[in-house]
């Protein structure tokens, strides 16, 4: 048996600071990871979450470009693009399409559809970075709903983190005069429903395949958006490219994000999801000439601090059993 080195080894900590393992590794394994860190599940998980957030940022930018189209028509193209890729794959891999928890899968689909529709409406009305920032407080509502319906216990610091994030929302609302009352309501509604979706995924996760859950969301969004087909119009010119790319970027983001959370511990990689806001601010500035005041940026920063602190507190309370 080769000798073992624990995480407390100063040599190990110096050479591989990315790892925070609670269990010993063989010297051979440690040497391999130090030489080839890109092979670890943690690195791949972080890389995949960055790809996913980058894709979602582009998808949201394109949704803004399509502001002259009905938002439910944009929802249709986003959902259909993902469905067209994952449904054949599910059939090929014989992944359950119907699932076992049909009722709750359907509820998750409906809630996700309403949240996405409200969010796309907001994107067409207010700056991209502001819309994404407000929607990011979804996990705050997820915590509250998990306490009520899943009987989960919440740490004192988690409540503090949620108050920081909510304070950031109101700082942003007060600083950015482009956020009207109706858009603010829609953004909060979308965030609340995102929290409900997270809670339902927590419930469904151990029982259903990830693609089954995603597929219900896509199918429900396609069906729901078709009820508004009377308000649609044919894309013209570059809009054909935008609607195709929305479906592709949405599919890439969905697949890579799902894979990221499968590869690495949720609490470890969740903070990287907030890179989507950084991407959105950059894309909004470059392509939409959107600028933000220092107070608005402070509000966004408070939202991120609150949500990352929430993840950190959860991680301390429930340390991961593995990280590679």
HUHUKA-V998080 format. One line per field, one symbol per residue. psi: psi as a letter, one per 40 degrees, with the letter a starting at -180 (. if undefined). A space follows every 50 residues. Layout:
psi: ???
//
This chain:
psi: hiiihieehddddddgedhgieiiiidddddddddgdeeidddddddddd dddddddddddddddfeeihddddddddddddddddddddddefhhddid gddddddddddddddddddddddediiddddddddeedddddddddddde fihhiddddddddddddddddddddgeehidddddddddddddddddddd dddddediidddddddddddddddddeeddeiihiibedddddddddddd ddddddddddeddihdddeddededddddddddddddefhiiiddddddd dddddddddddddddddgiieie.
//
